[in-house]
Amino acid sequence: MSAVANPATVAECLRVGAGFSQGDRNWIVEQFATLDARLAAFHADATELEVSVKDRDSRGQKVTLECWIAGRQKIVTTSAEEDLRAALNDARDDLRRRLNDAKTRQEPRHNKHVREIGQPAQRTGEPAGDVDPARADAETA
């Protein structure tokens, strides 16, 4: 994977939405610090995070975490945990899982396996698909 010149971080990309004040922002950035490792693969100027809470500190509160990364679909995670810290952590962990899933979907399956053993037709004793079988026999004889 190529290194990103300006990697995204939670501190740089996070906006606080409804239900939170700017005073809550630093505390939320600390809660979301574990996302930095996953976000580092994306450019900071192409990544946005927004966290909001509906009915804060009430029984039916709902935390929503949205993530926009250029060239990808928006990811929205929510949590209805009653404790605000638990709800933030739940939304954060769900976002991390979804980012991992999105990355896995984009990578070719069994890529490492193919690099280590080569294509099936190129195994020892089998002629490669683009080589003349008569010539392959002459080279091995």
SULVENRA-V976542 format. One line per field, one symbol per residue. phi: phi as a letter, one per 40 degrees, with the letter a starting at -180 (. if undefined). A space follows every 50 residues. Layout:
phi = ???
This chain:
phi = .ccccbccbcdcbcbcbdgbbcccdcccdcccdccdcccdcbcccbbbbb babbfdgbcbcbcbbbbbbdgbccbbbbabdccccccccccccccccccc cccccccccfccccccbgcdcbcdgbccccbcdcccccccc
